[in-house]
Amino acid sequence: MESGPKLAQVRKVVTQIPGPKSEALVKRRGEAVSAGLGMAVPVVVERAGGGVIIDVDGNSIIDMGAGIAVVSVGNSATRVVKRVIEQVEAFTHTCFMVAPYEGYIEVSEALNRLTPGSHKKKSALFTSGAEALENAVKIARKFTNRQAVVVFEHGYHGRTNLTMGMTAKNIPYKDGFGPFAPEIYRMPMAYPFRWPGGADACAKDALDTVIHKIEKEIGAKNVACIVIEPIQGEGGFIVPPKGFLPGLVKFSKDNGIVFIADEVQTGFARTGDMFGCDDEGIVPDLITTAKGIAGGLPLAGVTGRAEIMDSVHAGGLGGTYGGSPIACAAALGAIETIEEENLVDRAREQGKIISSALQEMKKKYPIIGDVRGRGAMQALEFVKPGTMEPNTEAQSSIIKYCLQKGVLLLSAGTYGNVIRLLPPLVMPDDLLKEALSILDEAIAKA
Ligand SMILES: *Cc1c(COP(=O)(O)O)cnc(C)c1O
């Protein structure tokens, strides 16, 4: 049976979606699996590779989500599979804090090399994005001997207790799960489309507003870190106006605050740069990575200034599985794929195709309020025509229509009215264009 990149890169719908085998398995899922886990599409996967997912009924579905920006190098990418098999045969686990191995060191070296800034950097590896964020905050607090954590409206940082507190949106992430950790302060986000007074006012005022609030409500000298996604992911691909991020970096520097870029979703070529921070040339003190780092295996990292990373006592960081040798092998395969196949350029090319298609759609359909994003990370925000009112009905009917036609799309946004496009970067152009034309058809129907 063929798998991985050998799968035919075509859309093929052979049953209703979901088909009978998916339906039967989804029923079993309902009996066996906690109701607390959501399900974007009721389609059960059998194989996946490149830009397609093959379901158990034999449908070949165009994957416009990449498992939430994880399989940017494609599912079961050749170099990832090869290195993982070699590693599994050599050894599966020792625990890096018990007996170290080269893969962890090599991934750390790669992160230190690829992340923004030419200063001396060090890294620590973990298993999930949330765990990377937790550790970045631990490190920043230890280094500064301060407590306050500044985060932003519409931000998403994970589902553990600290990161739930840092995440903005109540339902589904936080509702009923409190109490949350103290000393977390949420600032207004520079969200041009919804800034009171409009996008121009946002570019002019957002930074001043945030700095004023930090100074008056927290006190800059109490702030350990400012944590922000360069483009907000779950919050709806909100791109702050030029100058906002550099302004926050400067304010952090002037006030001894650790600036943390959460690049869990934007990292590893997704935005058409290796990292989202590269667009405006900002250099974070710490950067968190996960999702696109390892071609689908669970791995996350915190990378940053050596003096900050080394401020923690031995034993203060770690975890049984953090930087598992298998996940590290996968990461080395994924990073090699990104570099050798020029996936940064590829994300830019995909970005051009996507944004020109989305801009055309915006001209035709008044339910599209905003088109935004960068590289292979772009989104549509739906509104009731002529208003700013979120149009969640249109969003969900478009996603349903596309799935029927064999195109998997992901939702996003605080108001549940955003469709985000995150294709695997190895998806062929014709498949990407086909997915976009089905999206156009779906919006016309909505
Ligand atoms: C997904 C995500 C996280 C959490 O990562 P997990 O691996 O799901 O814990 C944190 N920050 C951002 C920006 C994310 O997109």
The ligand as an SDF file (V2000), in Angstrom:
LIG
                    3D

 15 15  0  0  0  0  0  0  0  0999 V2000
   -0.9510   25.2880   19.0460 C   0  0  0  0  0  0  0  0  0  0  0  0
   -0.3480   26.4270   19.7390 C   0  0  0  0  0  0  0  0  0  0  0  0
    0.1320   26.3170   21.0590 C   0  0  0  0  0  0  0  0  0  0  0  0
   -0.0220   25.0620   21.8650 C   0  0  0  0  0  0  0  0  0  0  0  0
    0.6680   23.9880   21.3120 O   0  0  0  0  0  0  0  0  0  0  0  0
    0.2850   22.4810   21.7470 P   0  0  0  0  0  0  0  0  0  0  0  0
    1.3400   21.6410   21.0920 O   0  0  0  0  0  0  0  0  0  0  0  0
   -1.0900   22.2120   21.2470 O   0  0  0  0  0  0  0  0  0  0  0  0
    0.3640   22.4390   23.2280 O   0  0  0  0  0  0  0  0  0  0  0  0
    0.7490   27.4230   21.6050 C   0  0  0  0  0  0  0  0  0  0  0  0
    0.8920   28.5740   20.9140 N   0  0  0  0  0  0  0  0  0  0  0  0
    0.4500   28.7080   19.6530 C   0  0  0  0  0  0  0  0  0  0  0  0
    0.6750   29.9980   18.9360 C   0  0  0  0  0  0  0  0  0  0  0  0
   -0.1900   27.6470   19.0220 C   0  0  0  0  0  0  0  0  0  0  0  0
   -0.6500   27.7890   17.7810 O   0  0  0  0  0  0  0  0  0  0  0  0
  1  2  1  0
  2  3  1  0
  2 14  2  0
  3  4  1  0
  3 10  2  0
  4  5  1  0
  5  6  1  0
  6  7  2  0
  6  8  1  0
  6  9  1  0
 10 11  1  0
 11 12  2  0
 12 13  1  0
 12 14  1  0
 14 15  1  0
M  END
$$$$
